[in-house]
Amino acid sequence: MYTYKVLLIEDNPFFLQLWNLILSQSVHSHKLDWAVSEKAAAKLINEHYYDIVISDIFLSGSKTGVDIWRTINPEACTFIFASSIEKNSFEEFVTEEEERPYLFLEKPLDVDKCINCISEITLAGPGLKYA
């Protein structure tokens, strides 16, 4: 059985438990790493492979989830933004020239929607990017 490797980049510890619950209901096996800042996330990304990266936009420190998204190879994993700002407001952070794929989930998170999102991503199988 394949274990999906997921990185959660989020400075609110409440979401660590919530995403663990969501992943438990979406995939048979997963490993969830957690980073609260861009710096901690960059270290983990350099040391490990992740199938899915889930990031808030506003993090501890001066960098954002968008900065992390811009540094990750778009072929390497599926990137999900989970943020309390509306999607149209979020799109102001992303220039039209950027054609990197991403998914967006608005907070407060709808657990069923998150489960469906993760299930669709993993339906393609390990190592296959979804977006």
Secondary structure as a PSIPRED ss2 file (coil, helix, strand):
# PSIPRED VFORMAT (PSIPRED V4.0)

   1 M C   1.000  0.000  0.000
   2 Y C   1.000  0.000  0.000
   3 T C   1.000  0.000  0.000
   4 Y E   0.000  0.000  1.000
   5 K E   0.000  0.000  1.000
   6 V E   0.000  0.000  1.000
   7 L E   0.000  0.000  1.000
   8 L E   0.000  0.000  1.000
   9 I E   0.000  0.000  1.000
  10 E C   1.000  0.000  0.000
  11 D C   1.000  0.000  0.000
  12 N C   1.000  0.000  0.000
  13 P C   1.000  0.000  0.000
  14 F H   0.000  1.000  0.000
  15 F H   0.000  1.000  0.000
  16 L H   0.000  1.000  0.000
  17 Q H   0.000  1.000  0.000
  18 L H   0.000  1.000  0.000
  19 W H   0.000  1.000  0.000
  20 N H   0.000  1.000  0.000
  21 L H   0.000  1.000  0.000
  22 I H   0.000  1.000  0.000
  23 L H   0.000  1.000  0.000
  24 S H   0.000  1.000  0.000
  25 Q H   0.000  1.000  0.000
  26 S H   0.000  1.000  0.000
  27 V C   1.000  0.000  0.000
  28 H C   1.000  0.000  0.000
  29 S C   1.000  0.000  0.000
  30 H E   0.000  0.000  1.000
  31 K E   0.000  0.000  1.000
  32 L E   0.000  0.000  1.000
  33 D E   0.000  0.000  1.000
  34 W E   0.000  0.000  1.000
  35 A E   0.000  0.000  1.000
  36 V C   1.000  0.000  0.000
  37 S E   0.000  0.000  1.000
  38 E H   0.000  1.000  0.000
  39 K H   0.000  1.000  0.000
  40 A H   0.000  1.000  0.000
  41 A H   0.000  1.000  0.000
  42 A H   0.000  1.000  0.000
  43 K H   0.000  1.000  0.000
  44 L H   0.000  1.000  0.000
  45 I H   0.000  1.000  0.000
  46 N H   0.000  1.000  0.000
  47 E H   0.000  1.000  0.000
  48 H C   1.000  0.000  0.000
  49 Y C   1.000  0.000  0.000
  50 Y C   1.000  0.000  0.000
  51 D C   1.000  0.000  0.000
  52 I E   0.000  0.000  1.000
  53 V E   0.000  0.000  1.000
  54 I E   0.000  0.000  1.000
  55 S E   0.000  0.000  1.000
  56 D C   1.000  0.000  0.000
  57 I C   1.000  0.000  0.000
  58 F E   0.000  0.000  1.000
  59 L C   1.000  0.000  0.000
  60 S E   0.000  0.000  1.000
  61 G C   1.000  0.000  0.000
  62 S C   1.000  0.000  0.000
  63 K C   1.000  0.000  0.000
  64 T E   0.000  0.000  1.000
  65 G H   0.000  1.000  0.000
  66 V H   0.000  1.000  0.000
  67 D H   0.000  1.000  0.000
  68 I H   0.000  1.000  0.000
  69 W H   0.000  1.000  0.000
  70 R H   0.000  1.000  0.000
  71 T H   0.000  1.000  0.000
  72 I C   1.000  0.000  0.000
  73 N C   1.000  0.000  0.000
  74 P C   1.000  0.000  0.000
  75 E C   1.000  0.000  0.000
  76 A C   1.000  0.000  0.000
  77 C C   1.000  0.000  0.000
  78 T E   0.000  0.000  1.000
  79 F E   0.000  0.000  1.000
  80 I E   0.000  0.000  1.000
  81 F E   0.000  0.000  1.000
  82 A E   0.000  0.000  1.000
  83 S E   0.000  0.000  1.000
  84 S C   1.000  0.000  0.000
  85 I C   1.000  0.000  0.000
  86 E C   1.000  0.000  0.000
  87 K H   0.000  1.000  0.000
  88 N H   0.000  1.000  0.000
  89 S H   0.000  1.000  0.000
  90 F H   0.000  1.000  0.000
  91 E C   1.000  0.000  0.000
  92 E C   1.000  0.000  0.000
  93 F C   1.000  0.000  0.000
  94 V C   1.000  0.000  0.000
  95 T C   1.000  0.000  0.000
  96 E C   1.000  0.000  0.000
  97 E C   1.000  0.000  0.000
  98 E C   1.000  0.000  0.000
  99 E C   1.000  0.000  0.000
 100 R C   1.000  0.000  0.000
 101 P C   1.000  0.000  0.000
 102 Y C   1.000  0.000  0.000
 103 L E   0.000  0.000  1.000
 104 F E   0.000  0.000  1.000
 105 L E   0.000  0.000  1.000
 106 E E   0.000  0.000  1.000
 107 K C   1.000  0.000  0.000
 108 P C   1.000  0.000  0.000
 109 L C   1.000  0.000  0.000
 110 D C   1.000  0.000  0.000
 111 V H   0.000  1.000  0.000
 112 D H   0.000  1.000  0.000
 113 K H   0.000  1.000  0.000
 114 C H   0.000  1.000  0.000
 115 I H   0.000  1.000  0.000
 116 N H   0.000  1.000  0.000
 117 C H   0.000  1.000  0.000
 118 I H   0.000  1.000  0.000
 119 S H   0.000  1.000  0.000
 120 E H   0.000  1.000  0.000
 121 I H   0.000  1.000  0.000
 122 T H   0.000  1.000  0.000
 123 L H   0.000  1.000  0.000
 124 A C   1.000  0.000  0.000
 125 G C   1.000  0.000  0.000
 126 P C   1.000  0.000  0.000
 127 G C   1.000  0.000  0.000
 128 L C   1.000  0.000  0.000
 129 K C   1.000  0.000  0.000
 130 Y C   1.000  0.000  0.000
 131 A C   1.000  0.000  0.000
